[in-house]
Amino acid sequence: MTLEETYFKLGGNYEKVIKLLKSPVLVRKIALKFIDDKSFELLEKSFNEKNSSEAFRAAHTLKGVCLNLCFDRLCLTSVEMTEHLRQGNIDDKAVEIFGRLKEDYLVTISALKELRTVIEKQ
C-alpha cells in the first residue's frame, strides 16, 4: 500500500497534503505519528464522562490535526463535533455525531496501521 492509496482509503486529500508539506516522506512520517495521537482517546473519555468542556477541547485539537494532515473525512466529523460541543451539549445529537466520528477515526487508524505494516516489511 502506498501513501497515496492510504489517503484514498481514509478519505484524505493526498494532493493537498503534498502541496502543503512538499514531501511524501514528511507526510508519511507525520501521518504515521497520528496513530499515537491521544486527542480521540481524550475525546472519548471526556464524552463518556459527560465533560463537555474537555470533550470540546479534545475535538478541537483533533480537528486541527486532521486539517493539517488533510484527513478530510475525519476532519468533517471533527468539525461537526467541535461545533456541537462548543455549545456545551452532550445530547442525542452529540451521541449521533460521535458515533460517526468514531467510525471515521477507526477507518483512519486502520489505514495508517496498514501502511505502517507495509513499511515495516520493506
Protein Blocks (a to p, Z undefined) as FASTA:
>chain_A
ZZklmmmmnopafklmmmmnopaklmmmmmmmmmmpcklmmmmmmmmnopaklmmmmmmm
mmmmmmmnopmklmmmmmmmmmmmmnopacfklmmmmmmmmmmmmmmmmmmmmmmmmmmm
ZZ
